[in-house]
Amino acid sequence: MASPPSLDPIVGEDELPVVGEKVLSVIGEDELSALGEDELSVVGEDELPLIGEEVLSVVWEEELAAATEATCRISFPTAGREADDIVNWLKKRTGPAATALADVAAAEKLVESSEVAVIGFFKDAESDAAKQFLLAAESIDDIPFGISSNSDVFAKYQLSKDGVALFKKFDEGRNNYEGEITKENLLNFIKSNQLPLVIEFTEQTAPKIFGGEIKTHILLFLPKSVTDYQGKLDNFKKAAESFKGKILFIFIDSDHGDNQRILEFFGLKKEECPAIRLITLEEEMTKYKPDSEELTPENIRDFCNKFLEGKVKPHLMSQDVSDDWDKQPVKVLVGKNFEEVAFDENKNVFVEFYAPWCGHCKQLAPIWDKLGETYKDHENIIIAKMDSTANEVEAVKVHSFPTLKFFPAGPGRTVVDYNGERTLEGFKKFLESGGKDGGVDEDR
């Protein structure tokens, strides 16, 4: 077999983790492909992480050098896909949960190596507290952990007794853990302090925002061009101090082109910014809007406290009811008139919940129009549609487009999901059967 070409790792050799005698090599896919498919096999392309625009492959370096068949099937980090995140993840997966720090130089190197690092200071590395620390370290892939019993390291970081400190290159720079050292307590401490008080939403930070433990996010839509930009951001940051570990504070540059879809999702226009919205990312995504538009630290804190106390009602978007909403065969519903039309006890109402940009919705449109024509003069069947990117209703949660739901006549507020064929004949059969042929009752 011919010798393989020389491959330059994207990650420096001194940063590559060691597994026994083996070293992991992270290389570009283009360089890897030069070996030929018959000489080397790696994980599927959809499982590979990205650094910038480049797809990465992970293979055993010694097998790569021999150009023998090698497969390294592993799951990649979800919390971050920057080069540092991947290196930290690989080291945690292939080495000890916490690096032993024998001296001050080793501790300083660990702290400098990442945006966030955690060090456990234990005079007895076999103590129960040290074991709890290592259990916490095993649970977090994207942050490097170190552990030290060295007296010089204790002195360097001004500790006289066992403890844990989180070091970060933002905000206050360091957080000292206080309390009983248990795995769960440490995980909560790290969760509360590992992200900046206010994090800007970008392509790079999105995985950490959505992949984190905190599922309640408050968003400040703030154009960087606005007067007193820094003052408004500082007010937001002051409010954030009271909610570490409870609510994630995020700011979004509302002038940036990539963020326009987010504004649309919240029913905001650029000219309405600065503005604040809160969202929960639990099983259902629910949005909330503050009563006051004045963005003072006091108002923001008050809004967050009321939300945590369950005193804020969800904010449901709605367009205005148009004068001609019922003049066409397909009636146009919005948030404001949905209840009275869909739950009219004397009508059977079939509704398409769509998005204007959805390709499947565009394909369905002519069929839905024909269905409207078919039943336009029917005494108790109404065909309707609602733009769910601009309108929300409490009774229906839309997770995909188009979503088709049937609201049969009667007092029960019954909702039936349509799961049949999306054809004119399929829809007619469904309606003529009273929502039985092709339908599934939501309560079942």
VENBEL-V861935 format. One line per field, one symbol per residue. phi: phi as a letter, one per 20 degrees, with the letter a starting at -180 (. if undefined). A space follows every 10 residues. Layout:
phi=???
This chain:
phi=.fffffdeff eggfeffddl eddfddcfff fffffnffeb ccffffeeed cmddedcccf fffffelefb cdeceefeea cfgffffgff fffdcffcff debfgfffff fffbgcbccd dcfdfdffff ffffffffec eecfdccbdf fffgfgdldd bgaccddbeb lfnbcefcpf ecgfffffff gfcfdggcdf fbgfegfffe eefeddcddd ecffefflgf ffffffffff gecgndceec dcffefgfef ffgfgemddg feefbccccd degdecdccf feeeeegfff ffffffffem ddegedfbff fffdgdedge fdecgfdfgf efdffdcddd ceeccgefff ffffgfffff ffffdfdffc dddbbbfeec cccffcdddb cfddcddffp eelfcdfece fecgffffgf ffemneeodc fgfe
